[in-house]
Amino acid sequence: MEVETIIHALRDCPIASSFWIHVVLQRMHNIFFSTNLLQWIELNISCKEEISEGVDWNGYWAMACHFLWSWKNKEDHDSNVMRPPAAWNQVRKLAIDFMEARNKNIVMHNTSRRQIQVRWNPPMVGWVKLNTDGASRGGIITGCGGVIRGSEGQWLGCFCKKIGRCNVITAELWGVLEGLKLANLRGFKKIELVLDSKAALQRFMKKGDIKGS
């Protein structure tokens, strides 16, 4: 059995060749399709000509090689895999998306940053702090939990609960309900409630001995 070479898989096989014919300029066909592997890599890596919306040829070529290799391996191991139609355009769109994301990341790194220390702060003396949370994975796997601590950070109780099907807001509200039930059971009256869901928190923002944060 003949072993397929890298250059054949990435350039010379009929599927790969058809891909490149759609994107390589006609005047470049001769040199593009006639070089050996090392020459081919050097030729394309050194070409920085912009081909589309900030995408240089060397970046497009590298991404195309990745997908040609990936698609071929998937097809070799799964007969149900199909390459996307007009694959050369799909790669072009992905290359544009990549460049836009990279440029935005550069802008973010160049902006000034302000460091904020995030930590747990104890409640006032005479109060307890109830931290609750809820989570939902696709509305199928849901749960909630929480912990109660005093003004000196001492542990005063905790809980966790598996919930049926619901969204994350409902899971957050279950966490609040179970937490308040536990606090009441332990005899706590002055409770500082802390949760990370603004929608759920707003339902408990009212005058009285419950403070929202």
Secondary structure, DSSP 8 states (H G I E B T S, - for coil): -----HHIIIIISHHHHHHHHTTS-GGGHHHHHHS-HHHHHHHHHT---EEETTEEHHHHHHHHHHHHHHHHHHHHH-TT----TTHHHHHHHHHHHHHHHHHHHHHHHHS-------------TT-EEEEEEEEEETTTEEEEEEEEE-TT--EEEEEEEEE-S--HHHHHHHHHHHHHHHHHHTT--SEEEE-S-HHHHGGG--SSSEEE-
